[in-house]
């Protein structure tokens, strides 16, 4: 079966429309995150899915602002990407973790 690219939108807090600090992404086993960007007023992560029929797994991703402490659950070796918002005054970094 051919690999496909999936998009995983980042959720916002329902009451404030703010981005959540962490996101449990449900993706087929073996998905490799390849890109993170701002699209349609939220962050989206794209991943290559080698087998769409693979069992789903939960992948935790954490958002960390520049100058903020990384949560212990975030893995600094599993960097996904960075987005800049508010005319580049807000810089957010995304890492996979536990």
N, C-alpha and C positions, 0 to 999 in steps of 0.2 A: 504494500500500500504506500502511496506517495505521501510525503510529509506535507503538512499545511501550516500556514501562519494564522494564529489566533490573536485576538485583541482582548485584553483584560482591563476594563475601566476601573479606576480607583474610586472607591465610594466616598461620599461626603456625609457629614453629620446632618441628619434630617432637620434639626431645629435651627442650625446656624449656617448651613451650606459650606462649612469649613472642611478641608480635607482631613480625613482620619489619620492618626499617627501610625496605625498598623492596619494591615489588610491580610485576611486569610484567603488566598487565591486557590480556587479549585481548578486543577488542570490535569490533563492526562499524564500519567507517569512517563518520565523521559522528556518532558517539555523543557526547552532551553530558552530562557529569556534573552532577547536580542536587542531590544530597543525600548526606551522610555521617553515619552514626550508629552507636552501639553496639547490636548485636542478637545474641542467642544467644551471648554470651561472646566476640564478636569484632567488629571493625569491618566495616561493609558500606558500599559505595558504590553508589548508584543512578544510572542514566543513561537518558536518552531516546535510543532507537535509532530513527532515522528510516526505516531500510531494513534489515530483518533479513537480506536476501540480499546486502547489501553485503560486499565483501571484508573479512576480519578484519585488524586492525592491532594492534600492541603499543603500549600506552600505559604509560609509566613513572610511578609515583606514589611519593612519598617521605613518610615520617612523621618529623616533627621535634618534639621536646619543647621546651616553653618554656624559653628560656635557652640552648638548644643551637645550634651553628652549622648553617646550612643547607648541605647538600651543593651543590657547584657545579652539579651536574646539575639541581637543583630550580629551578623558575622561580617567583620570588616573585609574579609577575603571574598565575599559574595556581592560585590558592588554591581548594581544594575544600571544606574544612570542618575543624572542630575537635571533638574528643571530650574529655570530662573523666571520669577514672576514679579509683578509690580515694578515694571521698568527695570528689571534686574536687581532690585533692592532686597528681594527675598529669594534665597537660594536653598533648594531642598534636594537632599541626596537620598537615594533609595538602596537598601541592602536587604538581601534575603537573610533569613535566620531561622531560629527554632520557634 
